[in-house]
Amino acid sequence: MSPTTARVTAVDTYDIRFPTSRELDGSDAMNPDPDYSAAYVVLRTDAADGHEGHGFTFTIGRGNDVQVAAIRALRDQVWGRPLDELCADPGTLYRDLTGDSQLRWLGPEKGVMHMAIGAVVNAVWDLAAKRAGKPLWRFLADAEPAWLVSQIDFRHLTDALTPAEALDLLERGRAGAGERRALLERHGYPAYTTSPGWLGYDDAKLTRLAREAVADGFRQIKLKVGADLDDDIRRCRAARAAVGPDIRIAVDANQRWDVPDAIRWTGALAEFDPYWIEEPTSPDDVLGHAAIRAAVAPVKVATGEHAHNRVVFKQLLQAGAVDVVQLDAARVGGVNENLAVLLLAARFGVPVCPHAGGVGLCELVQHLAMFDYVAVSGTTENRVIEYVDHLHDHFLDPVVIRDGHYTAPTAPGFSAAMRPESIARHTYPDGAFWAADLDDRKGHTT
């Protein structure tokens, strides 16, 4: 190999946190005071084009340092890799990281270490798409089906999805892909918004934001529920009055309930015509979700943002436990594993409505949903991407919403790169914001 071959020369990590708890942005029944945070990684290279790979995983404050440490533990397996090989086959790195015998003991394929792998793998895909000069959704949609199949780890999946079946889905998805791409570029991808529904907002703020969402073109909003039934009934009544009968209202319990509570509570909210109940119980309880789904129909059951890996998604689909798959771009092992999730959902005919309630998640997940539309499912019917309206200004290629739709990204990459000044200001605890905040708090205690 030529000594001038471009390589990964550094794997830099950052603990980036935003003080969202102070306005109760992001608050829900299980997480009342989240500080939206990113365990952030940059793959530096010595390539002549100067491209870098950016990735992250999402946390809500304390413990983000633990997540950063997990990413840092992967440095030795990434540093020095030739870029041509890395970008031509991200699946090799994905398999190397998920197959590391010592790291697997910390999972396997779940939790902090698996999320760290996802951050690094996503950074590789960001780099690969940049080098190809395409936004990630186009990079994936233009790829050969056989190559996409080669990127997926089918271990533990073949009782539900074989490589041959995956290839057939992708081959069939090529029919009409050009027309769908043109429609996407003209009209965008449907979105729904959670911004009116954070649990810490009072009724006046909820009502005002719900009306603004409808005026902005959203046809679905979401409310957080699960802390107090009387409060939820009052808030759902206010939201329904604000948006009228034709706008969908989804509700999200953020894993708060046991199975009987989920059934009882969802039934109590039925008069407000909830479209789905999201995360009604433990994300690990496949049979519990199946029981809830059978009991609360026609209210749909949606889950997946905390599903550890592709195997959990497989079981949810096999058990008939879910009406809506909510993949997360930064929870599982990156793009490679989310390709498996998208194809599993297509195999079972279940729509994918990605989770995006966190810093940078809107930026990432739009690419996966758009690829799914163009090259896999071929439809946006009953499919929406979550949208929250804060922290986008910290990204170099922020999402753009028009008339309740995500505008298709055009910049090369995964839209993951944060502004350098945002990284410097919000790195914890020594960035300018947090250092000043600490000085201010010291001043108030002396």
Order of alpha helices (4+ residues) and beta strands (2+ residues): beta-beta-beta-alpha-alpha-alpha-alpha-alpha-alpha-alpha-alpha-alpha-alpha-beta-alpha-beta-alpha-beta-alpha-beta-alpha-beta-alpha-beta-alpha-alpha-beta-beta-beta-alpha-alpha
